[in-house]
Amino acid sequence: SDGIDNWDLKVERMFPIKPDQGFVARFSVEFLNAFNKTNFSGPNVDPTNAQFGRVTSQRGLPRVIQFNLRVEF
């Protein structure tokens, strides 16, 4: 079977709130499996099974987008 082909991306931005006092906010967006590529499992190799030679499942997760906000002080 093929290997897992996932691309994870992260975009982060820092916003100074009160830089003289050290207050900073960080906002980020993470895209897990950003291109939403399907990763198929290997074919069924049991010759006595009716599904022999067929790929009937997949591995991995669908695209996940998560937003993060971090306040540092």
C-alpha positions in Angstrom: 0.0 0.0 0.0 1.0 3.6 -0.5 2.4 5.7 2.3 0.5 8.5 3.9 0.8 11.8 2.1 -0.4 14.6 4.4 0.5 18.3 4.3 0.0 20.2 7.5 0.2 24.0 7.3 0.3 26.7 10.0 -0.1 30.5 9.7 0.7 32.5 12.8 0.5 36.2 13.6 1.6 38.1 16.6 -0.3 41.2 17.9 1.4 43.4 20.5 -1.2 44.6 23.0 1.0 46.5 25.4 4.5 45.9 24.3 6.1 47.9 27.0 4.5 45.6 29.6 5.0 42.4 27.7 1.4 41.7 26.7 1.2 39.9 23.4 -1.5 38.0 21.6 -0.7 35.3 19.1 -3.3 34.1 16.7 -2.7 31.0 14.5 -4.6 28.8 12.1 -3.6 25.2 11.5 -4.7 23.1 8.5 -4.1 19.4 9.2 -4.2 17.4 5.9 -4.5 20.8 4.1 -5.0 19.4 0.6 -7.6 16.8 1.9 -5.9 13.9 0.0 -7.3 10.5 0.5 -4.9 7.8 1.6 -6.1 4.4 0.6 -5.3 1.2 2.6 -3.7 -1.8 0.9 -5.8 -4.3 -1.1 -7.4 -7.3 0.5 -4.9 -10.2 0.1 -7.0 -13.1 1.4 -7.7 -15.3 -1.6 -10.7 -16.9 0.1 -12.4 -13.5 0.6 -15.0 -12.2 -1.9 -13.3 -8.8 -1.7 -9.9 -10.2 -2.8 -7.8 -7.6 -4.6 -10.1 -4.7 -3.8 -9.2 -1.6 -1.8 -12.2 -1.1 0.5 -10.9 1.3 3.2 -8.8 4.4 3.7 -6.3 5.6 6.3 -5.8 9.0 7.8 -8.1 11.8 8.7 -10.1 14.3 6.7 -9.0 18.0 6.6 -9.1 19.5 10.1 -8.9 23.3 10.6 -8.2 24.6 14.1 -7.9 28.2 15.4 -5.6 29.1 18.3 -5.4 32.3 20.4 -2.7 32.6 22.9 -2.3 35.6 25.3 1.1 36.1 26.9 1.8 38.4 29.8 
